Amino acid sequence: MKDMEIILKEIDQVIAKLNPEEVQAAIDLLNQNQRIFVLGEGRSGLQGKGFAMRLMHIGLPVYVIGETTTPSVQAGDLLVAISGSGTTSAIVSLTTKAKAQGVTILAVTSKGDSPLGELGDVTLVIPGATKTKSGLPSIQLLSSLFDQTLHITLDYICLQLSKLKNVSNEAANQQHSNME
């Protein structure tokens, strides 16, 4: 279990390095009541889907890029683009196109000076290790530390949004699937 303790310490180190102003800017942007689109690939994409689900539970209009029922992104919408390295070609390409169309960009990456980070109207740097060796070093494989701290940070953002919108756990649960 020694490795578990190391992993938890790594997560604490990354969370301690988050810039509170960047986190608050992300919360402010997400709280503007525009349509929200989430974009990510691989494990970042999976974390993005979890984030989109939680935003839906809060009552926000949210879509995941690549799903069959997702409408087209339009000027005035918000795109949350996630890439640990900030260099994932499909993410950077789609984000570049969206920005050219007047879409607001929230870039989430481990490197603020990456191509994705530079596209952000707001850039949230989560400095956990990625497969490209950006971020704080980790004993874990590939981008596990980035993914873990991404999840925690996005859940924190959702908690703050739920407080701003006065959405209780009971109200969020009403948005949850009752088809089980």
C-alpha positions in Angstrom: 0.0 0.0 0.0 3.1 2.3 0.0 2.4 3.1 -3.6 -1.1 4.2 -2.8 0.3 6.7 -0.3 2.7 8.0 -2.9 -0.2 8.4 -5.4 -2.2 10.3 -2.8 0.8 12.6 -2.1 1.2 13.2 -5.9 -2.4 14.2 -6.2 -2.0 16.6 -3.2 1.1 18.1 -4.9 -0.8 18.8 -8.1 -3.9 20.2 -6.4 -1.6 22.5 -4.4 -0.1 23.9 -7.6 -3.5 24.8 -9.2 -3.9 28.5 -9.8 -7.0 29.5 -7.8 -7.6 32.4 -10.3 -7.6 30.0 -13.2 -10.1 27.7 -11.4 -12.3 30.7 -10.6 -12.2 31.9 -14.2 -13.3 28.5 -15.3 -16.2 28.5 -12.9 -17.2 32.1 -14.0 -17.1 31.0 -17.6 -19.2 27.9 -17.0 -21.7 29.9 -15.0 -22.7 32.2 -17.9 -25.7 30.1 -19.0 -24.5 29.4 -22.6 -24.5 26.0 -24.2 -21.5 24.0 -23.1 -19.6 21.5 -25.3 -17.0 19.1 -24.0 -14.2 17.8 -26.1 -11.5 15.2 -25.2 -9.9 12.0 -26.4 -8.9 8.9 -24.6 -8.9 9.1 -20.8 -9.2 12.9 -21.0 -12.4 12.3 -23.0 -13.7 9.9 -20.4 -13.1 12.4 -17.7 -14.8 15.0 -19.9 -17.9 12.8 -20.3 -18.1 12.5 -16.5 -17.8 16.2 -16.2 -20.6 16.7 -18.8 -22.9 14.3 -16.9 -22.3 16.3 -13.7 -23.0 19.6 -15.4 -26.3 18.1 -16.7 -27.2 17.1 -13.1 -26.7 20.7 -12.2 -29.1 21.7 -15.0 -26.7 23.2 -17.5 -27.1 22.7 -21.2 -24.2 20.5 -22.0 -23.2 18.2 -24.9 -20.2 15.9 -25.6 -18.5 16.4 -29.0 -18.7 13.1 -31.0 -22.0 11.9 -29.6 -24.7 11.3 -32.2 -27.2 13.7 -30.7 -24.8 16.6 -30.2 -25.8 19.7 -32.2 -23.3 21.9 -34.0 -21.2 24.3 -32.0 -22.1 28.0 -32.7 -20.7 31.4 -31.9 -21.5 32.2 -28.3 -21.2 28.6 -27.2 -18.5 27.4 -24.8 -16.1 24.6 -25.7 -14.3 22.9 -22.9 -11.3 21.3 -24.7 -9.3 18.8 -22.7 -5.8 17.5 -23.5 -3.2 16.6 -21.0 -0.3 17.4 -23.3 -2.2 20.2 -25.0 -0.9 18.9 -28.3 -3.5 16.2 -29.3 -3.9 17.0 -32.9 -7.7 16.3 -33.2 -8.4 18.4 -30.1 -6.2 21.3 -31.2 -7.7 21.2 -34.7 -11.3 21.2 -33.6 -10.6 23.9 -31.0 -8.9 26.1 -33.6 -12.0 25.8 -35.9 -14.4 26.5 -33.0 -12.4 29.6 -32.0 -12.5 30.9 -35.6 -16.3 30.6 -35.5 -16.6 32.7 -32.4 -16.9 30.0 -29.8 -15.5 30.7 -26.4 -12.7 28.3 -25.3 -12.0 26.8 -21.9 -8.7 25.0 -22.5 -7.8 22.4 -19.8 -4.2 21.0 -20.1 -1.0 20.4 -18.1 0.9 23.0 -20.1 -0.4 26.5 -20.5 2.0 27.3 -23.3 0.9 24.4 -25.4 -1.0 24.8 -28.6 -4.3 24.1 -26.8 -3.4 26.3 -23.8 -2.7 29.2 -26.1 -6.2 28.8 -27.8 -8.0 29.3 -24.5 -10.0 32.4 -23.7 -9.5 30.8 -20.2 -6.8 28.2 -19.7 -6.9 25.9 -16.7 -3.5 24.3 -16.1 -3.6 21.0 -14.2 0.1 20.2 -13.8 -0.2 16.5 -13.4 2.2 14.2 -15.3 1.2 13.2 -18.8 2.5 10.7 -21.3 4.6 13.5 -22.9 6.4 14.1 -19.6 4.7 17.5 -19.0 3.6 18.3 -15.4 4.8 17.0 -12.1 6.6 13.6 -12.2 4.7 10.5 -11.1 5.4 6.9 -10.3 2.2 6.1 -12.3 1.9 5.1 -15.9 1.4 7.7 -18.7 -1.1 10.4 -17.8 -2.7 8.8 -14.7 -1.8 11.7 -12.4 -3.3 14.3 -14.9 -6.4 12.2 -15.2 -6.9 11.8 -11.5 -6.4 15.5 -10.7 -8.5 16.5 -13.7 -11.4 14.5 -12.3 -11.0 16.0 -8.8 -10.7 19.5 -10.2 -13.7 19.2 -12.5 -15.8 17.8 -9.6 -14.7 20.7 -7.5 -15.8 23.1 -10.2 -19.2 21.3 -10.4 -19.6 21.6 -6.6 -19.0 25.3 -6.8 -21.4 25.7 -9.7 -24.1 23.8 -7.8 -23.7 26.2 -4.9 -23.9 29.2 -7.2 -27.0 27.9 -8.8 -28.5 26.6 -5.5 -28.7 23.1 -6.8 -29.0 20.6 -3.9 -28.0 17.0 -4.0 -31.7 16.1 -4.0 -32.3 18.4 -7.0 -29.3 16.9 -8.9 -30.6 13.5 -8.1 -33.8 14.3 -9.9 -31.8 14.9 -13.1 -30.1 11.5 -12.6 -31.4 8.6 -14.6 -34.3 6.9 -12.8 -34.5 4.1 -15.5 -32.6 1.7 -13.2 
